[in-house]
Amino acid sequence: MFSRCISRCLFDSKTSFTCLSKTGFKLNNTSCMKSACHRDINTYKSNLKRSLIPFSSQVVRNFSAVSRKAPQTWLTQRLVTSLKTFRQSTTQAVPSGTSEHAQKMVGRWLLLCSGMTFGAVVLGGITRLTESGLSMVSWHLIKDMKPPTSQAQWQAEFERYQSFPEWQYLNKGRGMTLTQFKQIFYMEWLHRMWGRAIGLVFALPAAYFWHKGWFNKGMKPRVIVFGGLILFQGLLGWYMVKSGLEEKTGPSDVPRVSQYRLASHLGSAFVLYSLLFWSTLNHLVKDQKVTQKVTNLRTLKILGHSSKAMIFVTTIAGAFVAGLDAGLVYNSWPKMGDRWIPQDIATFEPKWKNITENPTTVQFNHRHLGEITLLTIAALWVVSRKVNLPSRARLAVNCMLGMSLIQGALGVTTLLTYVPVSVAASHQAGSLILMSYALWFTNELKRIPK
C-alpha cells in the first residue's frame, strides 16, 4: 500500500509533490495519503521519513538506468506510454470516447462545408467569366443581403454602377440595359450570399460540436484555422473587387480585378477546400484491412504529394490566365499560332514581369504546367501498377489518371472554342475534382502500414 501511494503521488499531475531538495524528500500535499493509505497523518509522515532514504536510492538507480538507455525500466515505459497517448490525442480526428454517431455527424458537417466551398469556387469562376464581379460597387455585411426590390432602387443601383470604369469603358459602348445589369448583379449577389451561407453553416455547428466535446486537442486548432480562412476569404474577395473599381493608369488597360488578388482569392479557396476535404476523409472513411505488405510506398507518397503540388500550381497559373483574359491570346494547340515558343513571350521589362503580367507568357506557362501535371500523374499511375495497393487506393489513383485526361481535354477545348462560359467553368471545376482525387489517394496511402 505504501509503494502504491508513493507512485500515485509521483505521477498524479493534480498533486503538489516535491521529490528532491537539498535536505532530501519532502511531502507538501497529504491528500494522496488520506485517500489511498487511510492512516493517521502524523504517523504516516514519520513512517515516510524513515522509508524515503532507501527509496531515494532506488530513484537514482532508475534514472541511471534510463541514462544508460535501458528501455524496459518503469520510468521509460511510463514516458513512452505518455508520448503515445499524447500523439494519439493530437492525430485522432475525434476523441476516442466519442460515439460513432458523433463522428459521423462531424464528418457530414465537414463534407457539407467542403461541398459548399466547392460550389463557391464554381460560382466565382462563372462570376468572373460573365464579367459580373464588378456589378456590386459596395460591400456591407448585412445591407448587401437584400437586393433592390423596386424599380427606383434598381435604377439607383444602376446609376451607381455607371460611375465606375467598367461601365464607362466597356458596357456603355455595348449599350447595356437595366435588364442586363440585373443579370450580372444577381450573379455577384449570389456569389456573396453563398459565401455568407458557408460562414453560417460552418460557425453554428462548430460551436455546438465544440460545446459537446466532439473536438479533441488536435481538431480544435484545425477548426480555428477553417474559420479564419473563411473570414479571410470574404475580406480578400472584397479586396479583389475593389481593385477592379479603381481607375487604370495605362491607356490600354481594361477595367478588371487585379490578377494577383484573383490568384490569391482562388488559391486560398483551394487551401480551404483541401483542408476541409482532408478532415472529412479522416472522419468518414474507415481504415481498410491490408493483407500484404505494400512495396515502394515512399515513392508513391512522393509522387502523390508532387501531383497535389502540381495541381495547385497549375490552378494558380490558370487564375492569372483568367485575370488577364490570356485565354483569348492564342487559340490554337499544341502550338501557339505557328510557333512552339511565341515571339512576344518576353517583351515586358523587367523580364520577371512577363511571368505574371504578359498574357502570352501566362498562357504559355499554364499550358505547360498542365502538361507536366498530367505526366506526373501518369508516372504515379505507372508506378502504382507495379504495387499491390488496397482496392480503395487503386480506385483513387485510377480516378486521378482519368480525371487528369478529362481536365486536359477541357483545357484544350476551352482554348480552341474561345473560352465559352460553360466549358471554362467546367475546366475550373475539374481542377477541384482532380485535387479531390489526389487528396483521397494520399489519404489512403497514409492508412497503409509501413
N, C-alpha and C positions, 0 to 999 in steps of 0.2 A: 504493500500500500504506500509506503514511504517513497519508493522509487517511482511509482506511477505518479504520485503527486508532484515530485520534482520535475518529471518530464512534462507534465501539463503546465507547470509554471514557466518552464523554459521556453515553450513554443506557443503558448497562448498569447496572441497579439493584443488581447484586451487587458492583460495584467501588466503591472509595472514591476519588473523584477530585475534587480541589478545583480549580475552574476559575479563580476570581478571588481575588486577595488584594491587599493594598496594594502589594506589590512586583511583581505580575504573575501568571503562571501557575505552578503547582507540581503535580507528579505524585507522589502518595503511594503508589500501588499499581502494580507493574510486571508483574502477571500478564497484563494485556492485551498488553503488548509481547512477552512470552515466547511467547504462544500465537499472536499474529497476525503479528508482524513477524519473528520468528526472528533477531534481531540481538543483538549484544553489548550488554549493559545500559548500560555506561558510554558507549559510542559513541552509543547511541540517545538517552541523556539530553542529551548535548552537542548533537546534531542538533536535538533537540526545543526546546532553549532558543533556538537561532538561528531556528527556524521559528515560534515562538509569537507573536512581535511582530506580523507581518502577520496571523496567524490571529486574534489578539485584536481587531484592527481589523475583520476580517470578522464576528466575533461581534457587535460593537457595531452594525455596519451592519445585520445581520439583525434584531436586537432593535429597532432604529429603524424598520425596515420594518414589523415587526409592530405597533408603536405607531401607525404611520400606516395601519393596517388594510389591509395588503397581504395578501390572502387566499391567495396562491399561494406564499409563502415556505416553505422547507423546514421551519422550526420550526412554523409554523402548521399545515402538513399533518401533522406528527408529532403535534401536540396534538389535532387533530381526529380522527385515527385512533385515538389512545389513548382519547379520550372515547367514540367509537363502540364500541370494544372493551369498555370498562367498562360502558356501558349495555346492550350485548348480554349480558354475563355476568350482570347483575342482573335482566334481564327474561326470559331464556330459562327454560323450565320445567326443562330438564335441560342438562348441559354439552354443547357442540357435538360433542364427541368420543364421547359416549355412543351406544351402538348402539341401533338401533330396537327391538330386543328388550328392552333395559333400560328404555327409555322406556315401552314398553307395560306392563312389569311394575310400574313405579312408578304408572302411570296406573290399572291394575287394582286395585292396593292402595288407592289413594285412593278409587276407586269403591266398593270394599268398605267402607272406613271411613265414607264418606258414606252408603251404604245402611244400615249398622248404626246410624248416628246417626238416620237417618230412622225406623228401627224403634224406637229408644229413645223418640223423641218420641211415636209412636203408642202404645207401651206405657205411657208416662207418662200420656197422656190417658185411656186405659182404666182405669189405676190410680186416677186422680182420679175418674172417673165412677162407678166401682164402690165408691168410698169404702174403698179398700184401703190407701191410703198410710200410715195410722197404725197398721196391724196389727203392724208390727215396731217395738218401742218402744226398741230399742238399735241401735247401729251399731258393728260391728267388721269391719275389712277382711278378715280371714281367717276368723274364727269364724263370721261370718254366711253363709259359703259353703255350710255344711252345715245343712240344715233339720232340725227334730226328726224322729226316726225311730220312736221307741217311743211308746206311749200315755202313759207317765209324762212324757216330755219334752214332748209336745203339751199335756198338762194343765198342766204348769208354765208353759209359754209363754202359755197362755190365761189363767192366773191373773195373770201379769204384766200382760197387756193389760187385765185388769179393774180395775187400779188407776189407770187413766188416764181423762181426761174423756170420750173418745169412747164408751167402754163405759158409764160412769156416767150420761151424759146422753142417749145415743141408743140404743145396741144392747142395753142392759139392758132397757129398756122394750119393745124389739122381740122380746125373748126369743131372742137369738142363741144357737145351739148350737155345740158344738165343731166339728162338721162344717162349718157355715157359716163359722166362724172360719178353718178350714184353707183355705177357698177364697180369702178375701181375703189371708191370709198368703202363699199361694203366688203370688198376683198381684204383691204387693210384692216378694217374694223374686226372682221372675223379672225384674222391672224392675231391681233392684240387680245381679243376676248379668249381665244384658245390658250394663250399664254397665261392669262389670269386664272383660267379654269385649272390649268396644271398646278398653279400655286395653291389653290384651294384643295384640290384632290390630294396633293402631297401633304400639306400642313395639317389638316384636320385629322386624318387617320394617324399621322405620325405622332401627334400629341396624345392621341388615345392609346396607341401601342406603347409609347414611352411610359405613360401612366400605369399601364397594365404590367410593365416589366418585361415586355417581349423583346426588348433590345438589350444585348449584353454589352460589355465594355468595348468589344471590337466593332459592334454595329453602330453604337451611338455616335462616334466621330464621323462615320460614313453618312448617317442621316443629316448631321450638321453640314457636311460638305455638299450633299444633294440640295439642301435648302439654300445654301449660299450660292450655288451655281444657278439655281432657278431665279433667285433675286438678281444675280449678276446678268443673266440673260435679258431680263426685262430692261434693266438700265442700259445695257450695251445696245439693245435694239433701238431705243430712242436716240442714243448717241450716234448710231449709224444713220438713222433717218435724218437727224439734224445736219449731217454733212451734205446731204442732197438738197437741203433748203437754202444753202448759202450760195451767194453769187460767185461764179467761177471767174478766175483772173485771166485765163488764156482765151484767145479769140475763137478757138475751135472747140473749146470744152463744152461737152454736152452735160446738162444737169443730171447728175446721177450720184448715188451714195459712194462714199469712199470705198475702194476695193479692199483696202486694209481693214476697215471696220467691218465690211461684209465678211471677209475671211475669218476675222476674229469671232464674229457672231455665229457663223456656221461651225467653226472649229469648237467653240465652247459647247454648242448644242450636241456635237458628236461626242465630246467627252462626257457630257451629262448622260446621254443615251447609253453609252458604253458602260458607264459605272452602274447605272440602274439595271441594265440588262444582265450584267455580270452578277449582281446581287440577286436578281430574280432566279438565275440558274442555280445559285447556291442554295436557295430556299426550296425550289420546286423540283429540282432534278436530284434523284437519289443515286448513290454510287452503284455502279454496275459491277457485278462479280467478274473478276478476271481470273481465268483458269490457267493461263500460260503467261510466262514472262515476256514482256514486250521489249524487243531489242531496238536500238537506235532511237531511244526515247529522247535523248538530249538533242539529236539532230532534228527530230520532228518539232520539238519545242522551239528551237532556234528559227526554223523555217515558219512555224506558226506565228510566232511573235513578229517576225520580219514581215510576214504578209499583212498583219494588222497595221504595222507602221507604214507600209507602202500604201495601203488603202487610205489611211488617214492623210498622208502627204499628198496623194493624188487628188483627194477630195478638196483639200485646201487649195491646190493649184486650180481645180475647177471653179472654186469661188472667185479667184482672180479672173478667170475667163468670163464668168457671169458679170463681175463688176465692171469689166472693160468692154463688154459686148464683143469679146475676142472670137466668139464662135462664128461671127459673120465675116471674118477677115479672109480666111482661106477655106473654101467649102469644097475641098477635094481630099481624096485619100487613096493610097498611102502618101503620095507626095503632096507638098504644099504648093499648089499651082503646078508648074512643070519642074520643080526643083525639090530635092530632098532637104536642103537647107536654104531657106529663102534669103534673098539679098538684104532685106531690111530687118534682119534679126538682131542687129546690134547698132542701130542708128542713134540711140539715145546717149546723151552724155550727162553725168559719168556712166560708164558701161554697166555698173551694177544695177542701175535703174531699169535697164531692159528687162530684168527678171520679173519685176512686179508692175511695170508701167507701160511697157511696149506690148501692144496686143498681139503682134506676131510672135514675139518670144514667149509670151504667156501661153498662147495656143500650142506652140511647139513643145514647151515643157509638159503641158498637160497630156498631150498625145503620147509622148514617150514615157512619161511616168506611168500612164495606164498600161502601156505595153510591158514595162518592167514588172508591174504588179501582176499582170497575167502570167508572165514567165515564172515569177516567184511562186505563185500558187500552183502552177503546173509542176514545178520542181518538187514542191511539197507533196503533191498527189503521187508523183512517180516514186518518191521515197516511201510513201505510205503503202504502196502496193507490195513492197517487199517486207512489210512488218505485219505481224499478226495482231491487228488492232481489235479492240472490242467493237461490237456491232454499231453502237451509237457514234463512236469516234469515226468509224469507217463511213457511216452515213453523212456525218458532218463534213468530212473532207471531200466527199463526192459532191455534196451540195455546193461547197466552196468553188470547186472547179466549174461546175455547171453554171453557177451564178456569175462567175468571172467572165465566162464566154458570152453570156447574155448581156452583161454590163458593157463589154467591149463592143458588141453589136449595136447596142443602144447608143453608145457614144459616136460610132461611125454614122449611124442613121441620123442622129441629131445634127451632125456636121453636114452631111450631104443634102439634107432637106431644109437647111437654113433655119435651124433651131425653132421648130414648132413647139408650142406650149406643152402639148400632151406628151410628145416624145422626150423633150428636155426634162420635164417634171418626172417622168418615169426613170430617166437616167439618174437624176439626183436621188430618187427613192431607191434605185438599185444599189447605189453606193452604201446606203444604210443596211439594206438586206445582206449585201456581201459582208459588211462588217459584223452583222449578227451571226452569220455562219462561222466567221473566223473566231469570234468570241466563244461560240458554242464548242468549236473544235478544241481550242486551247483550254477551255474549262474541262472538257472530257480528258485531255491529257493530264491535267492536274490531279485527277482522281485515280490515275493508274499508278500502282505502287512501283517503286524503283527496283 
